[in-house]
Amino acid sequence: MHEKRKKYYHIRKDLFWYTILLAVSFLIGYAIHQHHGIFLTHSLKADAPKERIEITFDDLQSSLKDISTCYLCGSSDYSMMDYYRKFDTVGLISLNDWYVLDFQLKAYDENGNEIPNKTGSNILFGNTGEITYSSHGDVSRRMAEIDITLPENYKLNKRNLTDHLCQSCLDKVAASLEYWKYENEKKEPIPLCLVDFKTLDIYSLQDYYRSIFIRDYYVEMDFENNSVEIKVFYLPERL
């Protein structure tokens, strides 16, 4: 019997390395293609337009038992609105501590009576624990500015509103707090609002507003990080 001999195939050296190079190139190309596909999918997801959602506070319910002590329309030892309601101007309210600031567009005496033909300007600074503020009012030019700095991680104190506002006033304040944000965005309502001392109407200070008219008062707002700048001008219509 004849023993079978193993067969060997001879491949040229340059052809062998060319085949290896082709195989490696294919594997590298495939890996890049897969990675690019994953990256492209991730990129498309990241670049997809994000949905904005509206946050409202329609569910706030007043727990105030004696509505005569409402911080906005009533009389309370803890609210200056009883005094400011005599003013024919506009103001700002820090909602977390119900601190009221007048824009100092007109001059009033200690009883809330307007002082006609009063000139000059006033500058105020303060820190309430909830806000730091500076206020500059020029009675002569009928223009004023209030700058507010909020705490770094500010958050609306809903309890302060539901405990001290009647339902009617609470609804007005709640409407002013509505705001928009993107899904998963960490954003809180700005706990401030504007108030017309004469009508007790409430106006929003959320960051999607830039200017409004409140009767004869033109208001401009600017927002940057935790700071809010509000300028007010008295612009009565010429008769």
JODABEL-V57518 format. One record per run of one state. SS is the DSSP state (a for helix, b for strand, c for the rest). FROM is the first residue (numbers start at 1). LEN is the number of residues. If there is no record, write none. Layout:
[[SS/FROM/LEN] [SS/FROM/LEN]]
//
This chain:
[[c/1/12] [a/13/35] [c/48/4] [b/52/4] [c/56/11] [a/67/3] [c/70/11] [a/81/4] [c/85/5] [b/90/5] [c/95/4] [b/99/4] [c/103/5] [b/108/1] [c/109/5] [b/114/1] [c/115/6] [b/121/7] [c/128/3] [b/131/8] [c/139/4] [b/143/8] [c/151/7] [a/158/7] [c/165/2] [a/167/10] [c/177/2] [b/179/4] [c/183/9] [b/192/5] [c/197/5] [b/202/3] [c/205/6] [b/211/4] [c/215/2] [b/217/8] [c/225/2] [b/227/8] [c/235/5]]
//
